[in-house]
Amino acid sequence: MVLILHGTGSALAQTQAAPAAVDSASTRALLAALSEGREATKPPPAVAAFRAPPQAARPRIRYWTPQAAVTEAGVRRDIQNLAAQGFGGLELVAMDRPTGVPDDYGWGTPRWNRIMQVAAEEAARLGLTFSVANGPSWPIAMPGVASAEDPSSLFELTYGQQLIEAGSRFEGRAPPGRVRRSEGSPRLVALLAYPLVGERTLDPARAVDLTAAADAAGGLVAFAPPTRDQRWMLVAFWGQPAAQKVGSLYVIDHFSAAGARQVRAYWDQIFSSVLAPGALDDLFNDSLEYKVAMDWTRDLPAVFRAQHGYDLAPYLPFIGVGTTYPKNDVPGFESPDPVRAAQVNQDYLDTLTALHIENHLAPLQALAKQHGATVRYQVGYNKPLAIETLAAAVGVPETEALGRAAIDGMRQMAAAVHILDKPQFSVESAAEFGDGYGQSLRDITWWSKRAWAAGVNAETLHGAAYDGGYEGPGNDQGALPGLVWPGYHAFGGKVTNVWNRQTAPFFSQVLTDYLARGNTLLRRRAKVDVAIFRAGLDVFNDPSVGHGDGEALYPDGGALADRGFSYDFVSPALLALPQSQARDGMIAPSGPGYRALLVPSAPFLSMADLVGFEAFAAQGVRIIFIGPLPRHSRSYGAVLRGETDEQVAAALTRLLARPGVRQVQTYGQVPLALGEMGVAPDAQVMDAPGVLAQHRVDGPTDLYYLYNYNKVSGKDASAVVNPSPEGTSYPRMAVPPREAVKTVRLSLAGQGRPYLLNAWSGSISPIAAYTARPGRVELTLAFQSDEALFVALMDDQTARASGLTPPARHVGADQIANQDIGYADGVLVRRRPSASAMLITDWRMTFAGVAKPADGASAYATSARPSLGPFSLGARLAPLRELSPALRDLSGLATYRSQVTLPAFSPRRAGYLLDLGRVEGAYQVSVNGQVIHGADQQDPVVDLSAFLRGGVNDIAVSVATTLCGSVKCEPARHEGLLGAAGQVYLRPYRIQPLHRARQPGPTRAGVANLRPSPEKPR
């Protein structure tokens, strides 16, 4: 296999034979799984699609049902509601049934099959994609697994130990396993005795194998230690069914072909008799939360020997990972040769990853492809598996941020998406404990913008719930037994919103429009500055490392990202793919085009990796080793095949002699070293660090996503049940937020004129102040707190083809002053305040409430809708709950109205900005009865000029609250139109042609085009 060994005429390449490039079992498995390649549909031009995003770019929604305890009409109504709110896809997930609902309303029954049909039919009728979970709830459980002893059931390794004191002997049965299950019979895998050479240190070189002396059930064994003057430890390892169930179904073995066959048997039957051809977009698989003492499968010892060339049994006390979720019970003994123990453990982990690909992911992907679908899978995390590698083996990798809010955690899957040009990289979006029904737009978009910064381009919102109607046995007046308002909730109302229960339709509509536009741009081909080599595991439960931004997987304090560098994490298997070959100074030049490879310090590195590095360096890729150099081969199997530490050291010496390879001592030195080596970020931040960047290309157009983010602390990043204790993340983000308003000078790689793309409204505006240099465009942008901006660099031909009129003039980016500049009807102008701001007085407010019905009905559709008001507020505004006792525990839609009288004015020469100050809730502004769509929900300043007239003008601001008030969330939310210190202003401005190119200010979102075309009412 010579996938990455082109141009290897060097001494290093000659040292190691070509097959070393695929020495890893997981690499071989991945290459085999990807042999058929993937098909991707070429999207329409990005800028054209941005204005009216395709349905497929809209976020999908996870839809929970109590299995089949539903009505067909209720399911159809829910899906119609979700489609009306702008969601693009439906993911059907069967959760637990309430007590009292009989089994024939469960998952996998004919009734469940009918519900799948109904959901698929309704989704197709409404133009939604349809996904379904691979089994009830999670992890994967299948009806064909007959018992815990079935060869396809989840399997584990557990151990028992018995200390033998010095001078003593052992007679008895093998020590039983520490973990006992109520079903299934343990089978002895290995029984070994080791001399104790420390408190927890066993010597494998002197181990005595007693396995043959005991039968599979661990029968009587007699052992007299060969050394009478020291203590010995007898350790027994037992393979046994883990006997985990989801409801009444057994969880499958995620490492065996038998487990995958059970999945195929079930879905082949569904596709042949239940779902129509093409009905399914993807088969969804949730996070790996199976429960085992230690990851194992029935034939692992034989597979391990075949892959690595030696017997694993003597090393069993030293392998395993104790930081999984749920937590494994690993032996955790130490070895007097820790290097060998670590190498063996790496071989064990590599075998697990290979088995998971070969026997689980690849068969699932083949199954889905056969039926016109793909697999979406939350791959690898929580378990001792190579996340970066596994992401390549499925059609749509999906990550999540619950308990792993650091952006680096989401970046782990990005390289597979970018190298293989996968159309989608998904995130389970914004699951929050303790925030049931309280998630605001500011909250949900914060999570989404962070995911975008990691390369994500698709969301699965968590989630929507069935309303609760049920007519089967055990129903309570036509509803599920025990149900209370506002309806069925899969998590007892304690985890995030139910997005089909909103106080006003536009609450979700503005969100889904915004996400669809961002996804549309980010689904173009990625260009990424730097690849970071990583051969590690998930750090979620690992207390030895940091978990916050800048301290988790790449602990540089954010130094690299703060200078605008984008980066992905690449595994050895990803670098061995054909798509990762280097050319013209880049890894994967037809894909992300990484121009540098960073290798953080680690004790182990294989010769196969070094051969690959040499090939990259020969093609001009810059390589930086950070900290102490590796000293040992990563695999003990490779050592047995002749790989030595001396070879590793000599290879590193030769590699570092190359001009494009260097070593630095600290992470903080990396950005400077990259600069000295000629590697600049595509989105270079010239000042004001803290803006993250993603770069996409769409033909001749360069697209940039730029995000003014805040760093999440380690405690907040890893918190789950009690989220954000330090106030650096939602749902308990400190007020004011930790992000800063900033003005940033940027140098963007590409050519053409810069345009600002407003994801809230879909408008596209030319940026007036910039400087074009060879291959780059310099400009200055002003960011609000937590603001994300999209910028396109387009040539004039592309702009005209996209319906834009390129401006004739611009000004230089280095001319800075305090006024806004832009274009009005194609003319370069500046906007300046023309008079003092006008305080809007005499506000009146009416409230359309959403409350629990008086008759005790439980479905949200039966909610009481009380109308309150009008309330006379005058000039000073306050949170709704403070305006009246009747509003203290009530959610709904607040409509604020006032009038302003204005002199006659020409919109070509003057205008007015409505400055709402602070708005808590989704808002919408109307002027003289006309709704202004596309208002920026993050920065509530709205240009009313195109809607105002001389004389009296009616202004209305509608604010949709969360459902938090009516369900009595804790802590209570202070929602409504709050203003700036309780006041709202109309700010007049005048427009003047800019006759001379001088002193422009930074371009701000929403004001780059000073006369946007009014959005037409829907």
MORA-V711858 format. One record per backbone hydrogen bond with DSSP energy under -0.5 kcal/mol. CO is the residue of the C=O (numbers start at 1). NH is the residue of the N-H. If there is no record, write none. Layout:
co:nh
CO:NH
CO:NH
//
This chain:
co:nh
2:5
5:8
7:9
10:14
11:15
12:15
12:16
17:20
18:21
19:22
20:23
24:28
25:29
26:30
27:31
28:32
29:33
30:34
32:35
34:37
45:49
46:50
47:51
48:52
50:53
54:57
54:58
55:58
59:88
59:89
60:461
61:63
61:91
62:64
62:463
62:464
63:93
64:466
65:67
65:95
66:69
68:70
71:75
72:76
73:77
74:78
75:79
76:80
77:81
78:82
79:83
80:84
81:85
82:87
83:86
88:129
89:61
90:92
90:131
91:63
91:93
92:133
93:65
93:95
94:137
98:101
100:102
102:105
103:106
105:68
106:109
109:113
110:114
111:115
112:116
113:117
114:118
115:119
116:120
117:121
118:122
119:123
120:124
121:125
122:126
123:128
124:127
129:90
130:281
130:282
131:92
132:284
133:135
140:252
142:145
142:250
144:146
147:150
150:153
152:253
154:242
154:243
155:296
156:240
158:238
159:178
160:236
162:234
163:165
164:232
165:168
168:225
170:223
172:221
178:180
187:239
190:237
191:210
191:211
192:235
193:208
194:233
195:197
195:203
200:202
200:334
201:197
201:198
202:204
202:336
203:206
204:207
207:209
208:193
208:210
210:213
210:214
211:214
215:218
216:188
218:174
219:174
221:172
223:170
223:225
226:228
227:230
231:196
232:164
233:194
233:235
234:162
235:192
236:160
237:189
237:190
238:158
239:187
240:156
244:251
245:247
246:249
249:246
250:142
251:154
252:254
253:256
256:260
257:261
258:262
259:263
260:264
261:265
262:266
263:267
264:268
265:269
266:270
267:271
268:272
269:273
270:274
270:275
276:279
281:374
282:132
282:284
283:376
284:134
285:378
287:289
290:292
293:329
294:157
297:300
299:303
300:304
301:305
302:306
303:307
304:308
305:309
312:315
313:316
315:318
316:319
317:333
321:324
323:541
328:330
334:202
337:341
338:342
339:343
340:344
341:345
342:346
343:347
343:636
344:348
345:349
346:350
347:351
348:352
349:353
350:354
351:355
352:356
353:357
354:358
355:359
356:360
356:361
357:362
360:364
361:365
362:366
363:367
364:368
365:369
366:370
367:371
368:371
368:373
369:372
371:278
374:283
375:377
375:396
376:285
377:379
377:398
378:288
379:381
380:383
381:288
382:325
383:385
383:538
385:387
386:390
387:391
389:392
390:393
391:394
396:377
397:426
399:428
401:404
406:409
406:410
407:410
407:411
408:412
409:412
410:413
411:414
411:415
411:569
413:417
414:418
415:419
416:420
417:422
425:457
425:458
426:399
427:429
427:460
428:401
428:430
429:462
432:435
432:496
435:438
437:963
437:964
438:440
440:444
441:445
442:446
443:447
444:448
445:449
446:450
447:451
448:452
449:453
450:454
451:454
451:456
452:455
458:427
459:60
459:461
460:429
461:62
461:463
463:499
464:64
467:488
468:480
472:475
475:477
476:479
478:470
479:476
480:483
484:487
486:860
489:492
491:494
494:434
494:435
494:496
496:437
497:499
498:501
504:507
505:508
505:509
506:510
507:511
508:512
509:513
510:514
511:515
512:516
513:517
514:518
515:519
516:520
517:521
518:522
519:523
521:524
525:697
527:695
529:595
529:596
530:568
531:533
531:598
532:570
533:600
539:542
541:543
542:545
548:551
548:552
550:557
551:546
554:556
556:559
558:562
559:563
560:563
560:565
561:564
563:685
564:683
566:530
568:532
568:570
570:534
571:575
572:576
574:577
577:580
578:581
581:588
581:589
583:586
586:583
587:594
588:591
588:593
592:528
594:587
595:622
596:531
597:624
598:533
598:600
599:626
603:631
603:632
606:610
607:611
608:612
609:613
610:614
611:615
612:616
613:617
614:618
615:619
616:619
616:621
617:620
619:585
622:597
623:662
624:599
625:627
625:664
626:601
632:605
635:639
636:640
637:641
638:643
639:642
644:648
645:649
646:650
647:651
648:652
649:653
650:654
651:655
652:656
653:657
654:657
655:658
658:661
660:623
662:625
664:627
666:669
667:670
669:673
670:674
671:675
672:676
673:677
674:679
675:678
678:680
682:684
682:749
683:685
684:686
684:747
690:692
690:709
692:707
694:705
695:527
696:703
697:525
698:701
701:698
702:793
703:696
704:706
704:791
705:694
706:789
707:692
707:709
708:786
712:549
713:717
714:718
715:719
716:724
717:405
719:403
720:433
721:723
724:727
727:734
729:732
742:783
744:781
745:686
745:687
746:779
747:684
748:777
753:794
754:767
755:757
755:792
756:758
756:765
757:759
757:790
758:762
763:758
765:756
768:770
768:811
769:780
771:773
771:778
773:776
775:750
776:773
777:748
778:771
779:746
780:1003
781:744
781:783
782:1005
783:742
784:787
787:708
789:706
790:757
791:704
792:755
792:794
793:702
794:753
795:799
796:800
797:801
798:802
799:804
800:803
804:806
811:770
812:815
814:816
815:1000
819:1001
820:831
822:829
823:1010
823:1011
824:827
826:808
827:824
828:994
829:822
830:992
831:820
832:990
837:839
838:986
839:841
843:873
843:874
844:897
845:870
845:871
846:895
847:849
847:868
848:893
850:891
851:864
853:856
859:862
860:863
864:851
866:849
866:868
868:847
871:845
871:873
873:876
874:843
875:877
879:882
879:883
880:883
880:884
884:887
885:888
887:890
891:850
892:894
892:961
893:848
894:896
894:959
895:846
896:957
897:844
898:955
900:902
900:953
902:951
905:907
906:909
906:910
909:991
911:989
912:944
912:945
913:915
913:987
914:916
914:942
915:985
916:918
916:979
918:978
918:979
919:921
920:976
922:960
924:958
925:932
926:956
927:930
929:931
930:927
931:933
932:925
935:937
939:941
940:916
942:914
942:944
944:947
944:948
951:902
953:900
953:955
954:928
955:898
956:926
957:896
958:924
959:894
959:961
960:922
961:503
963:967
964:968
964:969
965:968
973:975
975:880
976:920
976:978
978:982
979:918
979:981
980:983
982:877
983:980
984:840
985:915
985:987
986:838
986:988
987:913
988:834
988:835
989:911
990:832
992:830
993:995
996:998
1000:817
1003:782
1004:1007
1004:1008
1008:823
1008:1010
1009:1012
//
